[in-house]
Amino acid sequence: SSPKKSSASSPPPSIVLTAAPADPPKTVYEFERVWRGLKSRPDLFAQYIACFKKSTYRKVLKEAVSPDLVSYMWRCVRDHAAASQDRLKVLAGFSEAHNFRLTLSLLPAEDLQCIRDVFAQLDAHTATLSALEARSKFQEGVDELREIYGICA
């Protein structure tokens, strides 16, 4: 009989998903499992992370997470998020993750550019809002996050 590998050192099993789960992950393991299952469907992964609450990031990203998953997440937010509100929610949630400052400082240049692009998309969206009050409130949220991320307008 062959020796069994410890499940703690094995990556989550790859299961190809055909739809985005409707509920946010409860653990980093679950987050990585869904990511592996949706790697070929960035549109579905963007839909999946749109269901996250702000607190999901704090809960799930308290453990070590694959840098590839983080890079993929930012590309999906930039290229496939359906609504500006979803982009804003991801930025806000990620900023509340444990060790956010350290994680941000370690992101590769491509990920930082994705984040800058997301902010640019939010700025473009703000310009399309018709009601002055709505535009002002949305821009206020964008500006607060821009300060947290250290990204100039």
C-alpha positions in Angstrom: 0.0 0.0 0.0 1.2 3.5 -0.8 1.7 6.1 1.9 -1.0 8.7 2.1 -0.1 12.4 1.8 -1.1 14.7 4.6 -4.1 16.7 3.5 -2.6 19.8 5.2 0.2 20.0 2.7 -2.0 19.1 -0.4 -3.6 21.8 -2.4 -7.4 21.9 -2.4 -8.8 19.5 -5.0 -9.5 20.9 -8.4 -13.1 20.8 -9.3 -14.2 22.6 -12.4 -17.3 24.7 -11.5 -19.9 25.7 -14.0 -21.6 28.4 -11.8 -20.4 30.8 -9.2 -21.3 29.7 -5.6 -24.0 32.0 -4.1 -22.4 32.1 -0.6 -19.1 33.6 0.4 -16.4 31.3 1.7 -15.9 30.6 5.4 -12.3 29.6 5.1 -9.2 30.3 3.0 -9.3 26.7 2.0 -12.9 27.1 0.6 -11.9 30.3 -1.2 -8.9 28.6 -2.8 -11.0 25.6 -3.8 -13.5 27.8 -5.6 -10.8 29.8 -7.2 -9.2 26.7 -8.6 -12.6 25.6 -9.9 -13.3 28.9 -11.6 -9.8 29.7 -12.9 -11.0 29.3 -16.5 -14.1 31.5 -15.8 -13.0 34.9 -14.6 -16.5 36.2 -15.2 -17.9 33.7 -12.7 -15.1 34.4 -10.2 -16.0 38.1 -10.4 -19.6 37.1 -9.8 -18.5 35.0 -6.8 -16.5 37.7 -5.1 -19.4 40.1 -5.6 -21.3 38.1 -3.1 -18.7 38.6 -0.4 -19.5 40.8 2.6 -16.8 43.2 3.7 -16.2 41.0 6.7 -15.6 38.0 4.4 -12.1 39.3 3.5 -11.1 39.8 7.2 -12.3 36.3 8.1 -10.9 34.5 5.0 -7.6 36.4 4.5 -6.3 36.1 8.0 -4.4 33.0 6.9 -1.8 32.8 4.2 -3.4 33.0 0.8 -2.0 32.2 -2.6 -0.4 35.3 -4.3 -1.8 33.8 -7.5 -5.3 33.9 -6.1 -4.9 37.6 -5.1 -3.6 38.5 -8.5 -6.4 36.7 -10.2 -8.9 38.4 -7.9 -7.7 41.9 -8.9 -7.7 41.0 -12.6 -11.3 39.7 -12.3 -12.4 42.8 -10.4 -10.9 45.1 -13.1 -12.0 43.1 -16.1 -15.2 41.4 -15.1 -16.9 43.0 -12.1 -20.5 43.7 -13.2 -21.0 46.9 -11.1 -19.0 49.7 -9.7 -20.5 49.0 -6.3 -19.0 45.5 -6.5 -15.6 47.0 -7.2 -15.9 49.4 -4.3 -17.0 46.5 -2.0 -13.9 44.4 -2.9 -11.6 47.4 -2.3 -13.2 48.1 1.0 -13.3 44.5 2.1 -9.7 43.8 1.1 -8.5 46.9 3.0 -9.9 45.3 6.2 -8.1 42.0 5.8 -5.5 41.1 8.4 -2.0 42.4 7.5 -3.5 44.6 4.8 -0.6 47.1 4.8 2.0 44.3 4.6 0.0 42.5 1.9 -0.3 45.7 -0.1 3.4 46.4 0.2 4.2 42.9 -1.2 1.9 43.0 -4.2 3.6 42.8 -7.5 3.5 45.8 -9.9 0.9 44.2 -12.1 -1.5 43.8 -9.1 -0.9 47.4 -8.1 -1.7 48.5 -11.6 -4.9 46.5 -11.5 -5.9 48.3 -8.3 -5.1 51.7 -10.0 -7.2 50.7 -13.0 -10.1 49.8 -10.6 -9.9 53.2 -9.1 -9.9 54.8 -12.6 -13.0 52.8 -13.4 -14.7 54.1 -10.3 -13.7 57.6 -11.1 -15.2 57.2 -14.6 -18.4 55.8 -13.0 -18.6 58.7 -10.6 -18.7 61.1 -13.6 -21.7 59.3 -15.0 -23.9 59.7 -11.9 -26.5 62.3 -12.5 -27.6 63.2 -9.0 -25.0 65.5 -7.3 -25.7 64.0 -3.9 -25.2 60.4 -5.2 -22.0 61.4 -7.1 -20.6 63.2 -4.0 -21.4 60.2 -1.7 -19.9 57.7 -4.1 -16.8 59.8 -4.7 -16.3 60.2 -1.0 -16.2 56.4 -0.6 -13.7 56.1 -3.5 -11.5 58.9 -2.0 -11.5 57.3 1.4 -10.3 54.0 -0.1 -7.8 55.7 -2.4 -6.2 57.2 0.8 -6.2 53.8 2.5 -4.5 52.2 -0.5 -2.1 55.1 -0.9 -3.1 55.7 -4.5 -3.2 59.3 -5.8 -6.0 60.5 -8.0 
